[in-house]
Amino acid sequence: MKRALISVSNKEGILAFAKGLFAQGIELISTGGTAKLLREGGLSVKDVSEVTGFPECLDGRVKTLHPKVHGGILAKRGNRKHQETLKDLEIEEIDYVIINLYPFKETIAKEGVSFDEAIENIDIGGPAMLRSAAKNFEDVTVVTDQRDYARVLEEVRQQGGTTRETRYALALKVFEETAYYDGLIAEYLRRKIKPEAAKDGDVPKFPDKLTLPYEKVMDLRYGENPHQPAAFYREAREVPGSLVSAEQIQGKALSFNNLNDTHSALELLKEFDRPTAVAIKHTNPCGAASGETIEKAFEKCYAADPQSIFGGIVALNREVDEITAREMEEIFLEVVAAPGFTQEALAVFRKKKNLRVLKLPGILEMDTAMEFKKVSGGMLLQQRDRGIVMDQTVVTKVRPSNQELQDLLFANKVAKHVKSNGVVIAKGEQTLAIGPGQTSRIWALDNALRNSEHDFAGSVLASDAFFPFDDCVIKAKESGISAIIQPGGSIKDEDSIQCCDRYGISMVFTGMRHFKH
């Protein structure tokens, strides 16, 4: 007789599955609440303690960790020595292992959950049995996902057992699941450490062994280009204000580029408290502005670069009203993201069925998680760039006015999110020109000036890194720029400072570089 061991935390669909197995002459072994459910469903079930000859103990912590369980799972059916050992030790084979794990993720997501409660929801016996069964997939069918119940049951009904192809696929799923489960636990414990309370050297800032527990949200049509397959994954923990927590109200499915660009828009938007609108194209800002109202902010954002915004992403940090929606209606946009939308605004957007509208109430909440960059054969890990300025040191004879200082700080926030080398020219809390991603800083400035039709008189300039030469200062003077903000730190800082003094331009050093590659 074939035997199945069933022990599940998530009992959805398990009774029907167990009835199907039982109808095929498979003996059922179970534990605790699962055994109770199956018996109440009219099934004959043998307790694990009957199999092991040993009672559950330590509040249920130990029940399946026994040779009569793992021997029955791990024994190779075609191995004569294994079969002789089973006979000598009176161990019966277990052919089906149906297990899902203690709900650790759901437990730690609960409001106010205690550390002790979290620890008690770390499954020990479950992963051990799953891994045993998955290792012996040539002979044992292991099921950890209720979505596989129908497939397994159909094969059992049709041919008396499962195919090797199915058992292999299910074993792979087990190792993915247990690796994810262990990754969740490691991440939880890592987040519970308080570095400020630890002695130097006790707690490494970056783990020696890095596990990344992510789960798939959806497959995407393709990646950056049509020939690249792609998928979207989310962190296991809830991250308020993140793209994965956005509600899509309308529009086509989000593409790889939509998601990547919208992420960039949200990261920039989080820098601002005042009503602000930002426009992103290919992960670079093409317009950003703050105003007294969100309507005014978007009006200025659009006017910053009405050409590049076409086909772009717009994110706003206030509820979108009908007037603002009507202004956006006139433009081809891929995505609009905001903390909320009035019913009148949504009625306007519904006229543009393909427009993706994302509602994200926690749009300004910061993500403090680490940042990853995949490289060939490895991964780079760094703390997110959450700083803006180290200080505000005026290094020139001329000091910026209050309005200039406000604009300098505004431009500096935008420059932080422009691909390096990058510069931003702004006035009145509105970008006038942006020069991203050049190998030379003067080229970045040249491109910004050349591709804008704005009057730069009285505007300010922000740079993501120091000026290696005074050529940018000279170009700024020629263009009417009156104030500059940059990190400083070049061996030729004095050249730029003297040039500013000669032309009556104020310059502020922040002491904080913002490279973005």
Protein Blocks (a to p, Z undefined) as FASTA:
>chain_A
ZZdddddfblghklmmmmmmmmnopacddehjlmmmmmmnopacddfklmnopaceehhl
amklcfklmmmmmpcfklmklmmmmmmnopacdfbdcdddddfklmmmpghiafklmmmm
pcfklmmmmmmmmmmmmmpccdfbfklmmmmmmmmmmnopacfklmmmmmmmmmmmmmmm
mmmmmmmmmmmpcfklpcehkacfbdfbdcdddddfbdcfbdfbfklccdddddfbdceh
iaklpccfbdcdddfklmmmmmmmmmmmmmpmbdcddddeehiafbdcddfbfklmmmmm
mmmommlmgopacddfbdcdfklmmmmmmpccfbdcdfbdcfklmmmmmmmmmlccdddf
klmbccfbdcddddehiacdddddfbfbfbdcdfbfbdcdfklmmmmmmmmmmmmmgccd
dddddeehiafbdcehiabfklmmmmmmmmpcbdfehiacddfbdcfbfklmmmmmmnop
abdcdebhiaklmmmmmmmmmnopacddehiacddZZ
